[in-house]
Protein backbone atom coordinates (compact mmCIF):
# COMPACT_ATOMS: atom_id res chain seq x y z
CA UNK A 1 0.00 0.00 0.00
CA UNK A 2 2.83 2.39 0.86
CA UNK A 3 4.34 2.02 -2.62
CA UNK A 4 0.98 2.85 -4.23
CA UNK A 5 0.84 6.07 -2.19
CA UNK A 6 4.43 6.94 -3.12
CA UNK A 7 3.83 6.32 -6.84
CA UNK A 8 0.65 8.42 -6.71
CA UNK A 9 2.60 11.31 -5.20
CA UNK A 10 5.29 10.85 -7.86
CA UNK A 11 2.75 11.30 -10.68
CA UNK A 12 1.41 14.36 -8.86
CA UNK A 13 4.87 15.90 -8.47
CA UNK A 14 5.72 15.31 -12.14
CA UNK A 15 2.50 16.99 -13.27
CA UNK A 16 2.86 20.04 -11.00
CA UNK A 17 6.57 20.42 -11.79
CA UNK A 18 5.99 20.28 -15.56
CA UNK A 19 3.15 22.82 -15.40
CA UNK A 20 5.11 25.17 -13.12
CA UNK A 21 7.62 25.69 -15.94
CA UNK A 22 4.96 25.90 -18.68
CA UNK A 23 3.04 28.72 -16.96
CA UNK A 24 5.79 31.41 -17.33
CA UNK A 25 5.99 30.73 -21.09
CA UNK A 26 2.29 31.53 -21.62
CA UNK A 27 1.50 35.20 -22.45
CA UNK A 28 0.06 37.03 -19.45
CA UNK A 29 -3.18 37.87 -21.29
CA UNK A 30 -3.85 34.19 -22.02
CA UNK A 31 -3.98 32.90 -18.46
CA UNK A 32 -5.26 33.99 -15.03
CA UNK A 33 -2.83 35.61 -12.65
CA UNK A 34 -0.82 32.81 -11.04
CA UNK A 35 2.09 32.84 -8.64
CA UNK A 36 3.70 29.47 -7.97
CA UNK A 37 5.95 29.80 -4.90
CA UNK A 38 9.54 28.72 -5.41
CA UNK A 39 9.16 26.31 -2.52
CA UNK A 40 6.50 24.41 -4.49
CA UNK A 41 8.95 23.83 -7.33
CA UNK A 42 11.67 22.81 -4.89
CA UNK A 43 9.32 20.40 -3.08
CA UNK A 44 8.18 18.78 -6.34
CA UNK A 45 11.75 18.42 -7.61
CA UNK A 46 12.81 16.78 -4.36
CA UNK A 47 9.62 14.72 -4.45
CA UNK A 48 10.41 13.34 -7.91
CA UNK A 49 13.92 12.41 -6.78
CA UNK A 50 12.99 10.64 -3.56
CA UNK A 51 9.66 9.15 -4.66
CA UNK A 52 11.20 7.64 -7.80
CA UNK A 53 13.60 5.79 -5.48
CA UNK A 54 10.71 3.68 -4.12
CA UNK A 55 10.71 0.98 -6.87
CA UNK A 56 14.46 0.53 -6.41
CA UNK A 57 14.06 0.27 -2.64
CA UNK A 58 11.25 -2.25 -3.07
CA UNK A 59 13.52 -4.57 -5.07
CA UNK A 60 16.37 -4.15 -2.58
CA UNK A 61 14.20 -5.00 0.42
CA UNK A 62 12.76 -8.00 -1.42
CA UNK A 63 16.18 -9.66 -1.83
CA UNK A 64 18.16 -8.10 1.04
CA UNK A 65 17.50 -11.09 3.30
CA UNK A 66 19.20 -13.46 0.84
CA UNK A 67 22.13 -11.38 -0.39
CA UNK A 68 22.60 -8.61 2.16
CA UNK A 69 21.30 -5.06 1.90
CA UNK A 70 24.38 -3.29 0.55
CA UNK A 71 25.27 -6.09 -1.86
CA UNK A 72 21.86 -6.12 -3.50
CA UNK A 73 21.63 -2.30 -3.30
CA UNK A 74 24.84 -1.87 -5.34
CA UNK A 75 23.72 -4.55 -7.77
CA UNK A 76 20.29 -2.99 -8.38
CA UNK A 77 21.75 0.52 -8.63
CA UNK A 78 24.34 -0.41 -11.26
CA UNK A 79 22.90 -3.45 -13.07
CA UNK A 80 19.13 -2.91 -13.23
CA UNK A 81 17.41 -0.41 -15.54
CA UNK A 82 15.41 0.93 -12.60
CA UNK A 83 18.68 1.70 -10.78
CA UNK A 84 20.36 3.31 -13.79
CA UNK A 85 17.23 5.37 -14.46
CA UNK A 86 17.18 6.57 -10.85
CA UNK A 87 20.81 7.69 -11.03
CA UNK A 88 19.92 9.81 -14.07
CA UNK A 89 16.81 11.10 -12.30
CA UNK A 90 18.80 12.01 -9.20
CA UNK A 91 21.42 13.92 -11.21
CA UNK A 92 18.73 15.82 -13.10
CA UNK A 93 16.83 16.65 -9.92
CA UNK A 94 19.91 17.83 -8.01
CA UNK A 95 20.97 20.07 -10.93
CA UNK A 96 17.48 21.51 -11.36
CA UNK A 97 16.99 21.93 -7.59
CA UNK A 98 20.19 23.96 -7.25
CA UNK A 99 19.36 26.03 -10.33
CA UNK A 100 15.93 27.00 -8.99
CA UNK A 101 17.24 27.51 -5.45
CA UNK A 102 20.06 29.83 -6.52
CA UNK A 103 17.95 31.80 -8.99
CA UNK A 104 17.34 35.28 -7.60
CA UNK A 105 14.62 36.25 -10.09
CA UNK A 106 11.19 34.63 -10.40
CA UNK A 107 10.27 33.41 -13.89
CA UNK A 108 13.85 33.68 -15.09
CA UNK A 109 13.84 32.67 -18.78
CA UNK A 110 16.93 30.49 -18.53
CA UNK A 111 15.57 28.67 -15.47
CA UNK A 112 12.17 28.26 -17.15
CA UNK A 113 13.47 26.70 -20.34
CA UNK A 114 15.95 24.61 -18.39
CA UNK A 115 13.07 23.44 -16.19
CA UNK A 116 10.98 22.49 -19.23
CA UNK A 117 13.86 20.53 -20.73
CA UNK A 118 14.69 18.78 -17.46
CA UNK A 119 11.00 17.97 -16.85
CA UNK A 120 10.92 16.23 -20.24
CA UNK A 121 14.10 14.31 -19.39
CA UNK A 122 12.61 13.26 -16.04
CA UNK A 123 9.50 11.93 -17.79
CA UNK A 124 11.69 10.00 -20.24
CA UNK A 125 13.78 8.60 -17.38
CA UNK A 126 10.63 7.60 -15.49
CA UNK A 127 9.26 5.89 -18.61
CA UNK A 128 12.53 4.08 -19.26
CA UNK A 129 12.27 2.37 -15.86
CA UNK A 130 8.58 1.48 -16.31
CA UNK A 131 6.98 -1.95 -16.65
CA UNK A 132 5.89 -1.04 -20.19
CA UNK A 133 9.49 -0.59 -21.32
CA UNK A 134 10.56 -3.80 -19.57
CA UNK A 135 7.89 -5.86 -21.32
CA UNK A 136 7.60 -4.13 -24.70
CA UNK A 137 10.97 -2.49 -25.30
CA UNK A 138 10.99 0.59 -27.55
CA UNK A 139 7.24 0.49 -28.22
CA UNK A 140 6.52 0.42 -24.48
CA UNK A 141 9.00 3.26 -23.86
CA UNK A 142 7.49 5.51 -26.55
CA UNK A 143 3.92 4.76 -25.48
CA UNK A 144 4.67 5.26 -21.79
CA UNK A 145 6.58 8.50 -22.46
CA UNK A 146 3.74 9.91 -24.58
CA UNK A 147 1.19 8.82 -21.97
CA UNK A 148 3.01 10.42 -19.02
CA UNK A 149 3.89 13.60 -20.96
CA UNK A 150 0.30 14.16 -22.13
CA UNK A 151 -1.08 13.56 -18.64
CA UNK A 152 1.55 15.80 -17.02
CA UNK A 153 0.81 18.73 -19.35
CA UNK A 154 -2.99 18.43 -19.20
CA UNK A 155 -3.32 17.56 -15.53
CA UNK A 156 -0.47 19.79 -14.39
CA UNK A 157 -1.98 22.91 -15.94
CA UNK A 158 -5.40 22.01 -14.55
CA UNK A 159 -3.99 21.56 -11.05
CA UNK A 160 -1.89 24.73 -11.10
CA UNK A 161 -4.67 26.96 -12.44
CA UNK A 162 -7.31 25.33 -10.23
CA UNK A 163 -5.35 25.68 -6.99
CA UNK A 164 -3.00 28.66 -7.50
CA UNK A 165 -4.87 31.12 -9.71
CA UNK A 166 -5.49 34.39 -7.87
CA UNK A 167 -8.55 35.45 -9.85
CA UNK A 168 -10.55 34.50 -12.93
CA UNK A 169 -9.22 37.30 -15.14
CA UNK A 170 -8.40 36.04 -18.66
CA UNK A 171 -10.24 32.79 -17.92
CA UNK A 172 -12.05 32.89 -21.27
CA UNK A 173 -8.74 33.43 -23.07
CA UNK A 174 -7.25 30.55 -21.08
CA UNK A 175 -10.07 28.13 -21.94
CA UNK A 176 -9.87 29.00 -25.65
CA UNK A 177 -6.39 27.46 -25.93
CA UNK A 178 -6.42 25.07 -22.98
CA UNK A 179 -9.53 23.16 -24.10
CA UNK A 180 -8.05 22.16 -27.52
CA UNK A 181 -4.78 21.30 -25.76
CA UNK A 182 -6.62 19.13 -23.26
CA UNK A 183 -8.49 17.35 -26.09
CA UNK A 184 -5.17 16.70 -27.84
CA UNK A 185 -3.67 15.32 -24.62
CA UNK A 186 -6.69 13.07 -24.13
CA UNK A 187 -6.31 11.68 -27.66
CA UNK A 188 -2.59 11.07 -27.10
CA UNK A 189 -3.38 9.40 -23.76
CA UNK A 190 -5.97 7.10 -25.34
CA UNK A 191 -3.73 6.13 -28.27
CA UNK A 192 -0.78 5.53 -25.95
CA UNK A 193 -3.06 3.56 -23.62
CA UNK A 194 -4.13 1.25 -26.44
CA UNK A 195 -0.47 0.79 -27.40
CA UNK A 196 0.38 -0.12 -23.80
CA UNK A 197 -2.53 -2.57 -23.66
CA UNK A 198 -1.33 -4.14 -26.89
CA UNK A 199 2.17 -4.51 -25.45
CA UNK A 200 0.61 -6.40 -22.51
CA UNK A 201 -1.34 -8.68 -24.88
CA UNK A 202 -4.64 -6.98 -23.98
CA UNK A 203 -5.35 -6.30 -27.64
CA UNK A 204 -8.71 -8.05 -27.84
CA UNK A 205 -11.97 -7.71 -25.95
CA UNK A 206 -11.93 -11.36 -24.89
CA UNK A 207 -8.47 -11.18 -23.33
CA UNK A 208 -9.33 -7.85 -21.70
CA UNK A 209 -12.36 -9.40 -20.03
CA UNK A 210 -10.31 -12.45 -18.99
CA UNK A 211 -7.85 -10.12 -17.24
CA UNK A 212 -10.59 -8.97 -14.86
CA UNK A 213 -9.99 -12.12 -12.83
CA UNK A 214 -6.59 -10.89 -11.63
CA UNK A 215 -5.75 -7.70 -9.67
CA UNK A 216 -4.07 -6.00 -12.67
CA UNK A 217 -7.17 -6.42 -14.82
CA UNK A 218 -9.43 -5.12 -12.05
CA UNK A 219 -7.28 -2.02 -11.58
CA UNK A 220 -7.18 -1.40 -15.33
CA UNK A 221 -10.98 -1.72 -15.57
CA UNK A 222 -11.49 0.75 -12.70
CA UNK A 223 -9.04 3.17 -14.32
CA UNK A 224 -10.98 3.03 -17.59
CA UNK A 225 -14.28 3.61 -15.78
CA UNK A 226 -12.80 6.59 -13.93
CA UNK A 227 -11.91 8.16 -17.26
CA UNK A 228 -15.62 8.56 -18.09
CA UNK A 229 -16.44 11.04 -15.26
CA UNK A 230 -13.05 12.67 -15.89
CA UNK A 231 -13.97 13.32 -19.52
CA UNK A 232 -17.38 14.53 -18.36
CA UNK A 233 -15.71 17.06 -16.06
CA UNK A 234 -13.42 18.03 -18.95
CA UNK A 235 -16.54 18.69 -21.06
CA UNK A 236 -18.02 20.78 -18.23
CA UNK A 237 -14.82 22.74 -17.56
CA UNK A 238 -14.14 23.22 -21.25
CA UNK A 239 -17.28 23.67 -23.36
CA UNK A 240 -19.96 24.42 -20.74
CA UNK A 241 -17.66 26.64 -18.67
CA UNK A 242 -16.97 28.87 -21.65
CA UNK A 243 -20.71 29.34 -22.18
CA UNK A 244 -21.18 30.12 -18.48
CA UNK A 245 -18.40 32.72 -18.51
CA UNK A 246 -19.89 34.35 -21.60
CA UNK A 247 -23.09 34.85 -19.59
CA UNK A 248 -21.41 35.72 -16.28
CA UNK A 249 -17.82 36.98 -16.42
CA UNK A 250 -17.63 37.03 -12.60
CA UNK A 251 -18.26 33.30 -12.25
CA UNK A 252 -15.30 31.53 -10.62
CA UNK A 253 -14.67 28.07 -12.09
CA UNK A 254 -11.90 27.00 -9.71
CA UNK A 255 -14.02 24.67 -7.52
CA UNK A 256 -14.98 22.74 -10.67
CA UNK A 257 -11.36 22.45 -11.74
CA UNK A 258 -10.46 21.23 -8.26
CA UNK A 259 -13.05 18.44 -8.18
CA UNK A 260 -11.80 17.34 -11.60
CA UNK A 261 -8.33 17.18 -10.08
CA UNK A 262 -9.69 14.86 -7.35
CA UNK A 263 -10.85 12.41 -10.03
CA UNK A 264 -7.38 12.67 -11.55
CA UNK A 265 -5.84 11.87 -8.16
CA UNK A 266 -7.93 8.69 -8.04
CA UNK A 267 -6.70 7.77 -11.52
CA UNK A 268 -3.11 8.35 -10.39
CA UNK A 269 -3.75 6.01 -7.45
CA UNK A 270 -5.14 3.26 -9.68
CA UNK A 271 -2.25 3.75 -12.12
CA UNK A 272 0.16 3.33 -9.22
CA UNK A 273 -1.66 0.12 -8.28
CA UNK A 274 -1.07 -1.24 -11.80
CA UNK A 275 2.67 -0.87 -11.24
CA UNK A 276 2.46 -3.15 -8.19
CA UNK A 277 0.55 -6.01 -9.82
CA UNK A 278 1.59 -8.83 -12.15
CA UNK A 279 0.77 -7.95 -15.79
CA UNK A 280 -1.61 -10.32 -17.63
CA UNK A 281 0.95 -11.92 -19.96
CA UNK A 282 -0.13 -15.31 -18.63
CA UNK A 283 -3.41 -14.96 -16.79
CA UNK A 284 -3.67 -18.66 -15.95
CA UNK A 285 -0.24 -18.63 -14.30
CA UNK A 286 -1.10 -15.53 -12.26
CA UNK A 287 -4.29 -17.22 -11.03
CA UNK A 288 -2.37 -20.39 -10.15
CA UNK A 289 0.51 -18.67 -8.32
CA UNK A 290 -1.08 -15.53 -6.84
CA UNK A 291 -4.78 -16.32 -6.92
CA UNK A 292 -7.62 -14.23 -8.35
CA UNK A 293 -8.39 -10.64 -7.40
CA UNK A 294 -10.13 -10.36 -4.03
CA UNK A 295 -12.42 -7.72 -5.51
CA UNK A 296 -13.40 -10.01 -8.39
CA UNK A 297 -13.91 -12.85 -5.92
CA UNK A 298 -16.34 -10.73 -3.88
CA UNK A 299 -18.50 -9.81 -6.87
CA UNK A 300 -18.29 -12.85 -9.16
CA UNK A 301 -20.89 -15.50 -8.43
CA UNK A 302 -19.14 -18.57 -9.73
CA UNK A 303 -16.15 -20.89 -9.49
CA UNK A 304 -12.73 -19.41 -10.28
CA UNK A 305 -9.99 -21.58 -11.77
CA UNK A 306 -7.16 -21.35 -14.33
CA UNK A 307 -8.19 -21.64 -17.98
CA UNK A 308 -11.68 -20.32 -17.19
CA UNK A 309 -13.30 -18.37 -20.02
CA UNK A 310 -15.36 -15.31 -19.18
CA UNK A 311 -17.92 -13.50 -21.30
CA UNK A 312 -20.46 -10.72 -20.86
CA UNK A 313 -24.13 -11.61 -20.65
CA UNK A 314 -26.44 -8.79 -19.72
CA UNK A 315 -29.12 -9.41 -17.10
CA UNK A 316 -31.91 -7.30 -15.67
CA UNK A 317 -29.67 -6.33 -12.73
CA UNK A 318 -26.69 -5.34 -14.88
CA UNK A 319 -28.86 -3.39 -17.33
CA UNK A 320 -30.58 -1.58 -14.48
CA UNK A 321 -27.24 -0.63 -12.97
CA UNK A 322 -26.01 0.48 -16.40
CA UNK A 323 -29.01 2.76 -16.84
CA UNK A 324 -28.49 4.19 -13.36
CA UNK A 325 -24.82 4.83 -14.21
CA UNK A 326 -25.86 6.83 -17.27
CA UNK A 327 -28.31 8.80 -15.12
CA UNK A 328 -25.39 9.66 -12.81
CA UNK A 329 -23.47 11.06 -15.79
CA UNK A 330 -26.47 13.17 -16.65
CA UNK A 331 -26.59 14.28 -13.00
CA UNK A 332 -23.02 15.56 -13.26
CA UNK A 333 -23.91 17.82 -16.16
CA UNK A 334 -27.28 18.80 -14.67
CA UNK A 335 -25.53 19.83 -11.45
CA UNK A 336 -23.43 22.35 -13.35
CA UNK A 337 -26.35 23.65 -15.40
CA UNK A 338 -28.50 24.03 -12.29
CA UNK A 339 -25.62 25.83 -10.53
CA UNK A 340 -25.28 23.28 -7.73
CA UNK A 341 -21.95 23.08 -5.85
CA UNK A 342 -19.18 21.21 -7.66
CA UNK A 343 -19.15 18.53 -4.97
CA UNK A 344 -22.69 17.60 -6.06
CA UNK A 345 -21.40 16.58 -9.49
CA UNK A 346 -18.39 14.89 -7.93
CA UNK A 347 -20.76 12.71 -5.92
CA UNK A 348 -22.62 11.76 -9.10
CA UNK A 349 -19.30 11.02 -10.79
CA UNK A 350 -18.23 8.64 -8.03
CA UNK A 351 -21.68 7.03 -8.10
CA UNK A 352 -21.18 6.42 -11.82
CA UNK A 353 -17.88 4.66 -11.11
CA UNK A 354 -19.48 2.35 -8.54
CA UNK A 355 -22.64 1.56 -10.51
CA UNK A 356 -20.80 1.27 -13.83
CA UNK A 357 -18.33 -1.17 -12.27
CA UNK A 358 -21.11 -3.23 -10.67
CA UNK A 359 -23.04 -3.29 -13.97
CA UNK A 360 -20.05 -4.82 -15.75
CA UNK A 361 -19.26 -7.26 -12.94
CA UNK A 362 -22.85 -8.50 -12.70
CA UNK A 363 -22.77 -9.16 -16.45
CA UNK A 364 -19.72 -11.46 -16.24
CA UNK A 365 -20.51 -15.11 -16.91
N, C-alpha and C positions, 0 to 999 in steps of 0.2 A: 504493500500500500504506500509506503514511504517513497518508493521510486516513482510511482504514478504521480504523486504530489510534486516531486522534484521535476519530473519531465513536463508537467503542466506549467509550472512556474518558468521553465526554460523556454517553452513556446511563447509565453507571455512576455518575457524579457526580450526575446528576439523581435517580437512584433513592435513593442514600444520603442526599443532602441532604433530599429529601422525607420520608424515614422518620425522619431525625434530629429533625425538628420534630413528627412524629406521636407518637413515643415518649413525650415528657413529658405529652401529653394523656391517655394511657391510665392508668387507676387502677393504683396500685402492686401491688395484689393480683391483677391480670389479666395480668401480664407478668413474666418473669424480671428479676432485678436487672441493669440495664444502665447503663453510664456511657460516653457518647460524648464524647471529648475535644473541647474547643472548637477545637483545631487541625484536627480532622477536618472540622468544619463550615466553617472558614475555607478549607481546601484545596479542598473540593468547590465552594464558592461561586466561588473564583478559577478552579477548573477549568472550571466552566460558562461563565464569562466568556471565558476564553482559548480553550478548545476549540471554542466556538461560532463563533469568528472564522475557523476553518479553511475553511469553504465560501466565505466572502467572499475570503479570501486566495487560494484556488484559482482563482477567477474573475479576480482581479487579475493573478496570474502568467500566466494563460492569454493575456491580451490586452496585457500590459505592453510586450511587444516591438513592438507596432504603434502604441500610443498613448502610451506612456510610463507609468511606474509611478504617479506621483502623479496624473496626469490620470485614469487609469482607476480609481485608488483612490477619488478624490473622487466620480467618477461612480457607482461601485458603491455607495458608502456612502450617497449621497443619492438615487439614482434607482432602485435595485433593492430589491425587497422583502427580500432577504437582508441588505442593508446596513441598511435601516431597522429590521428586526427585531433586528439585532445592537446597534444604538444603544440600543434599549429594553432589551435584555438586559444591556448594560453598565451602564446607569443603575441597573437593579434590583439587579445584583450588587454594585456599589459601595456602594449604600445599605444593603443587607443585610449586607455584609462589615463596614462600619463599625459597624452596630448590634450585631452579634455581638461584634466586637472590643472595643467600649467597654462592653459589658455586664459588670458586676462580679459578678452573681449567676447561677449555673447554673440552667437551667430557668426563667428569668424568664418570667412569663406573657405579658407584652407582646411580648417577643422571640419567644416560641414562636408566638403567633398571627400575628405579623408575618411570621415565617419561613414558616408554612403558606400565607399569602396570597401572598407573593412567589414561593414555589415553584410555586404554581398559575399565576401570571403568567408565570414563566419557561417552563413547559411550553406555555402558549398562544403565547408568542413563538416558541419553538422550532418549534411546529406551523405557525405562520403562514408561516415561511420554508421549509417542507418542500416536497418534490416533489409530494406529494399535494394541497396547497393550490394549487400552481402549475397543476396539470393539471385539478383537479376543483373549484376554487373553494371555496364554502362547505361543500359536502358533504365534500370532502377535508380541510378544516380541522377540521370537527367530528369526523370519523372519526379523523384523526391525533391530535387532542387527547385524545379518549377512549382511544385505544390507548396513548399515552404515559403518561397519567395512571394508567390501570389497571395498567400494567406497573410504573410507579414505586412505587405504593403496595404492590403485592403483592411485587415483587422487593426493593424497598428494605427493607421490614420483615423479609423472610427473610434478607437480607444482614446487617442490623444485629444481629438476634437471634443468627444463626448465628456471627458473628465477634466480637461485643462482649458477649454475655451472660456474666455472671460465674459463674452457677450455673444449675441447672435448677429452682430453686424457682418455683412457680406455672406450670410448663410446661403442666400439664393445663388450667389456667384460660386460658392463652394460646391453646392449640390449639382450645379450644371456640369462641372468637370469630374466631380467625385463619383457621381452615379454611373456614367459610362466606364470610368476606371474600375469601379466595383464590379460591374457586369463582366468586363474583360477578365478580371481576376477570378470571378466565379467560373467562367468558361475554362480558363487555364486550370483551375483547381479540379474541375470535373474531368477534363481530358487527362490530366496527370493522374487523377484517381483511378480512371479506367485502365491506364497503363500500369499502374501499380497492382491493380487487381489481376491484370493479365499476367504480370510477372510472378504472382503467387498462385497461378493456375485457377483463378476465380473468373475465368473468361466465359462462362456459360451460366445460365440461370439455374440449371440443375445442380452444378457444383456449388454455386453460391448458396443455394438452399441447404445443401448437405452440410456446408460449413457451420450452419447455425447450431449444430450439435455441440461444437467445441467452443471454449471461451473466446477465441479469436473471432469466430464467425458471429457470435452474439454481440461482441463489442462493435464489429464492423456494421452490423445491422442497426444498432442503436445510433451509431454515428450518422448513418445515412438518413435515419428518421429525423434526427435532430436538424439536419440540413433543411428540412421542409419549413419548420417555423423560422429558421434563420433567414431563408430566402423570402419568407413572408414579411419579416421585419425589414429586410432590405428593400422590398417593394414599398412598404409603408414609409421608411425613412428616405427613400429616393423619390419615387413618383408622387405618392400622396402628400408627402411633406412639402414638396415644391408647390403643389396646389394650395395647401394650407397657408404657406407663407405668402403666396400671391394675394390671398384674402386678408391675412392678418400678419403684417410684417413684424409685430411685436411678439409673436408666438415663439416660445423657446423650446427647441426640439431635443434638448440634451438628455432629458429623462428617457426618451425613446431610444436614443443612441446608446444609453447606458444599459437598458434592459436587453438590447441586442447584443451588447458585449457580454452579458451574463450567459446567454445562449452559447456564444463563442467560447466562453470559459468552460462550459460543459463539454463542448466538442473537443477542446484541448485535452480535457481530462480523459475522454474516451480514446482519443488518439494516443495519449500516453499509455493507456491500458493495452492497446494493440502492441506496443513495443515490449510488453512484459509477457505476452502469450506466444505459444507455439503457432507459427503460421500453418495454414491448411495444405501444405504440400502433400501430406499423406494423412488424410482425416482418420482413416481406420487405425493407423498406428497411434495417433494422438489419443483416440478413444481408448485403445488398449493399454497404453502406458500411463496416461494422465487422467483418464476418465472424461465423461461428458461435462459440459458446462452445468454448474449448479442451478443457474437461472433457467436454462433449458429444461433441466430435470424437474424443476418446480412447476413449470407450465405445461410441458408435454405429457399427454395422457396416453402413454404407451410404453413398450419395452425398448430399451436402448441397448444396442450392441454394435460391434464393428460390422461393416459391410451393409448396414441398414440403408435403405433408399427412402428418402423423404420426397413428398410432393405437396402441393397446395390444393386443398379441396374446400371451397367456401361453404360455410354452414350459416344457419340463421344467426347464431351468436357472433361469428366473425363478421358477417355483413352488417349486423347492427352496430358493432363496435366501429367498423369502418365508416359507416354513415355518421356516427357520433364524432369521430375524428375529423371528418370534413366540416362538421358544424363548428368544431373548435377552431378550425382555421378561419372560418367565416367570422367567428367571435373575435378573433384577433383584429381583423380589419374593421369590424363594426365598432370595436372599442375605440379605435382611433377616430373613426368618422363621428361617433357620438361624443367625442371629447372626454372619454373616461381616462383615469390615470393609466400610465404606461404599464404599471404592475398588473392591471386588469388583463391586458392582452398577453402579458408574460404568463399569467396563470392559465389562460386558454392555450398558449403555446405548449406549456408543459403537459397539459391535459391531452393535447394532440399526441405528444410523444408516447404517453402511457397507453392511450386507447389505440393508437395506430400500431404500437408494438403488440398489444394483446390481440388485436384483430388478425395480425399475421401469424402469431403463435397458435391461436385457436384454429387457424386454417391448416396447420401442418398435419399431414397424415403419414 
